[in-house]
Amino acid sequence: MTELTFHGAARNVTGSSHLLRVNGSTILIDCGLFQGRRAESFEKNRSFPFDPAAIDAMVLSHAHIDHSGKIPMLYRHGFRGPIICTAATRDLANIMLLDSAFLQQKDAEFVNKLHEKKGLPPVEPIYGMDDVVDALGSFQTVGYHRKTAVTPDVDVTFHDAGHILGSAVCLFEIRDEDRTLQLCYTGDLGRPDRPILRDPEHVGDVDYLISESTYGGRVHLQSEAILDRLEDTIKRTVSRSGKIIVPAFSVGRTQELVYHLHELREADRMPDIPVFVDSPLSVNATQIFRIHPECMDSEARQAILTHQNPFSFERLRYIMHVNESKELNGRTDPMIIISSSGMCEGGRILHHLKNNIEDERNTILITGYNAEHTLGRRIVERNPVVRIFGEEYELNAEVVVLNSLSAHADRNELLRYHGRFDRERLAGSFLVHGDYDQAQKLRHGMEEELGLRDIMIPSPGDSVTL
């Protein structure tokens, strides 16, 4: 018997986690952290709705924390199987999980302040550095297009998802009694014709599909329009002597944004102002990008192989040390500050927002999706007052939302990808990793435009037999 159970990123966009049970073996597909209100996230991430020790193997689609962030806790609670992923995913997970452990410590400190006020006992971080190191020993890397046994009855083949470095669309071949099933899990599906990474690869016809739906009802701008919006935002802010503060995910978004700024500078389309990437994780991730040209498109790969640097230009500076970060807040000249996290739920970006959000000369440039109940979402919604480090600040800065920089496929790109499957063979589709309204819009498009049927938007805990 083959059974799928959806435990995370069901009717929301964080905490990806799905169980695949085949003939008595259990495979975990992704193991991500839930991201939202800090105290709520801390509580949700402290436990599992299944027994980690009963899982035989895990397949990891990519290294983003909402897909990988609970792996150390998985190991801490008894999981001892292999974690199968690409080499670039393993390298990125190394630095991202260590960074996550640091943030877990900070989150525990935050929750303990609340507990102290309420007379409650203190809590421990959900995992620490030792747990990360132990878990990393379970990673097994596999190249794209190489079929690999996960359990005796399940093989997986990775195809490039074009989302971040090393991201994979996972094709599972399942041998269940006298039949063989093909199951496609898109993970986070990237976009065609984007800089740096290769286009998403199609896996061929399948019997079942698990697809993300982050932008199932939205359409992104094209590349030239993105550059126009970026140029206009920078010039408008500089004209009033302001700063551009950019919350950006350390892996993928930061590197693509730097690439676009390089394009603007080369075309003499942006003012001569300094650009700071203020995130140690971004700096380390950029180094990993340089050693994985096999994941890049031809232009970026050629630049790497000829010892050029597509992630550097004059007046761009990467900042590692906290004192250098603090110095930026004392400066009044126009500049661009790119800092993590993308949803404004931790990291140095909080300090830059605290020091700049009330100045109407400044701009906060949002470059990707922000989940419900995050500070980033409240900024996107332009709440007049937001809380940072427990204090209230007026949102006087201009807010510019440029979701087209997202590495997620939009509605049209998802429909084009899904439209390549044989509709007669595709017996069922499951839409995950999207707010319910976006998943509904994607389902409607799949039904009306592609003629697909049996499309489910699962809730957490839902199980289906394939």
C-alpha positions, 0 to 999 in steps of 0.5 A, a space after each residue: 500500500 502507498 499512502 501520503 500524509 501532509 504534515 506541513 506547508 498544507 494551506 500555508 507556505 512554511 514548514 514543508 513536511 510530507 510522509 510517504 509510506 510504501 509497503 511498511 517503509 516510511 519516507 519523510 519528504 522535507 522537514 521544514 520549520 514553521 515560520 510566523 509569530 515567534 512564540 507560536 512558531 517556537 511552540 509548533 516547532 518543538 514537536 512532531 506529529 509523527 515518530 522521527 525514530 520510525 522514519 526509514 529515510 528522508 529526501 530533501 528537495 532544497 536547503 531553505 529553512 522552511 524545508 530543512 530547518 527541523 532536520 537537527 530536531 529530527 535527529 535529536 528525536 531518534 531519526 537515524 536514516 539517510 538524508 538524500 539530497 544534491 551536493 549543493 543542497 548539502 553544502 548550503 544546509 551546512 551553513 543554514 542549519 548552523 545559523 538556524 541553531 543560533 537563531 533557536 537560541 535567540 528565540 528561546 531567550 525571547 520566549 523566556 522573557 515572556 515566560 518570566 513575566 508570566 511566572 512560567 518555567 524557562 524553555 530550551 532551544 529546540 536544538 543546538 549546534 551539536 544536533 546540527 553537526 550530528 544530523 549533517 553526518 546523515 546527509 548523502 548526496 546525489 547528482 541530478 538525473 541519477 536514480 537512487 534507492 531510498 528504500 527497497 521499493 522506492 527510488 528517487 531521481 532529482 531534476 533541477 528545480 531552478 529555485 535555489 542552488 541545488 534545488 530539486 524536483 523529486 521524481 519518486 518511482 514506487 513499486 507497490 505490489 504488482 504496479 509501479 507508480 511515478 510521483 512528482 514532488 516539485 518542492 519549490 519550483 523556480 522560474 524560467 529565464 532567470 539569472 544565475 540558475 538553470 531553468 526548471 526541468 520537467 520530469 516527464 509523465 507521472 501518476 501523481 503530482 505534489 506541487 507548490 502553489 505559493 503564487 498560484 493566483 499571481 503573475 510576476 513582471 518580466 526581467 526588464 520590467 523588474 530592472 525598471 522598477 528597481 532602477 526607479 525605486 533606487 533613484 526616487 529614494 536617492 533623490 530624497 537622500 534616503 536609504 533603501 532597506 532590503 530584507 532578503 533571504 540569504 540564499 538565492 534572493 540576495 545573490 540574484 538581487 546583487 546580480 541585478 544591481 550589477 546589471 544596472 551599474 554596468 548599464 549606468 542606470 543607478 546612482 553611484 551609492 554604496 551597497 552593503 550585504 549585511 548578513 554573514 549567512 549571505 556571505 557564506 552562501 555566496 562563497 558556496 555559489 561560486 563552487 557549484 557552477 554545475 547548478 548555474 546557467 551558461 552565462 553565470 557558469 562561464 563567468 565563474 569558470 573564467 574567474 570573473 565574479 558575478 556577485 561583486 562590483 565596485 562599491 559593493 561590500 559584504 559585511 561579516 562583523 556586527 560592529 561594521 553592521 552597527 556603523 551603518 545605522 550611524 550613517 546618513 548618506 544614501 545607500 542600499 542595505 541588503 540583510 536577512 531575514 527575508 520575512 523580517 523575523 530575525 537577524 540584522 535586518 531588524 536593527 536596520 528596520 528599527 533605525 530607518 522605518 520611521 524616516 519618510 525619506 527611506 524605502 523598504 524594498 520587499 522582494 519576496 513572499 512574506 507569510 502571515 503573522 510575520 513582520 514582513 507581512 505587516 510591512 507589506 500590508 502597510 500597518 501604520 505601527 509595527 512592533 520590532 524587538 517589542 517596541 512600537 515604530 511608526 511605518 513612515 518609510 515608503 514600502 515597495 513590493 517587488 514580488 517578481 524577484 521571487 524565485 517561485 514560479 508564478 501562476 502562468 509558469 506553474 500552469 505551463 509546467 503542469 500542462 506538460 503532464 499527460 492529463 489522462 495518466 495524471 490520476 491526482 494532484 495535491 497543492 501544498 506550500 501556498 495560502 489557501 486562496 492561492 491554492 484555490 486559484 491555481 486549482 481553478 486554473 488547472 481545471 479550467 485551462 488544463 482540463 485536470 481533475 482530482 486536485 486536492 488542497 490538503 489540510 495538515 494531517 490529511 492522508 490519501 492512498 495512492 
